[in-house]
Amino acid sequence: MLARLSAIALLTLAIAACGSSKTDRGLSGGAIGAGVGAGAGAATGGSVLGGAVLGGAAGAATGVLTDDDDLDLGDPAWD
C-alpha cells in the first residue's frame, strides 16, 4: 500500500509542473494534489479532508517551486 501511495505521490509531483507561469503551475499542482490526496485518504480509510489538504499543499508547493525548464507540457488550455 505504501509503495502505491508513493508512486501516486511521485506522479502527482511530476505533473504538478503543468503551465507556463509559477501561478499556473501552483494552481494546477494544488488541484491535482488535492484530488489525489483525497482519493488516497478515502482509499486508505483515513481522512479525506486531511488527504486533500496535504496533497493540495504538496502539489501547489511543487508547482510553484518548479521552473519552466523542469517539465514542459506546452501551453495551458486556457491560453
C-alpha positions in Angstrom: 0.0 0.0 0.0 2.8 2.4 0.9 4.5 1.7 -2.5 1.3 2.5 -4.3 0.8 5.8 -2.4 4.5 6.7 -3.1 4.0 6.1 -6.8 0.9 8.2 -6.8 2.7 11.0 -5.0 5.6 10.9 -7.4 3.3 11.1 -10.4 1.4 14.0 -8.9 4.6 15.9 -8.2 5.8 15.3 -11.8 2.6 16.5 -13.3 2.4 19.5 -10.9 4.6 21.5 -13.3 1.9 22.0 -15.9 1.6 25.6 -17.0 3.8 28.3 -18.2 4.0 30.5 -15.1 4.5 29.8 -11.4 0.8 30.7 -10.7 -0.4 28.3 -13.4 1.8 25.5 -12.0 0.8 26.3 -8.4 -2.9 26.2 -9.2 -2.8 23.1 -11.3 -0.4 21.3 -8.9 -2.7 22.2 -6.0 -5.8 20.9 -7.7 -4.2 17.7 -8.8 -2.6 17.2 -5.4 -5.9 17.8 -3.6 -7.7 15.3 -5.8 -5.0 12.6 -5.4 -4.7 13.3 -1.6 -8.5 13.0 -1.2 -8.5 9.8 -3.2 -5.6 8.4 -1.1 -7.3 9.3 2.1 -10.5 7.6 1.0 -8.8 4.5 -0.2 -6.8 4.0 2.9 -9.7 4.7 5.3 -8.0 7.9 6.5 -9.3 11.4 6.5 -10.4 12.6 3.0 -10.2 16.2 4.0 -6.7 15.7 5.6 -5.5 14.0 2.5 -6.9 16.7 0.3 -5.2 19.4 2.3 -1.8 17.7 2.4 -1.9 16.7 -1.2 -3.0 20.2 -2.3 -0.3 21.8 -0.3 2.4 19.4 -1.7 1.2 19.8 -5.2 0.9 23.6 -5.0 4.4 23.9 -3.5 5.9 21.7 -6.1 4.2 23.6 -8.9 5.4 26.9 -7.6 8.9 25.7 -7.0 9.4 24.2 -10.4 11.0 26.0 -13.3 9.7 26.2 -16.9 12.6 24.1 -17.9 11.9 21.3 -15.4 8.9 19.9 -17.3 7.4 21.5 -20.4 4.0 20.1 -21.4 3.1 23.1 -23.6 0.8 26.0 -23.1 -2.2 25.5 -20.8 -5.6 25.0 -22.4 -6.8 28.4 -21.1 -4.2 30.4 -23.0 
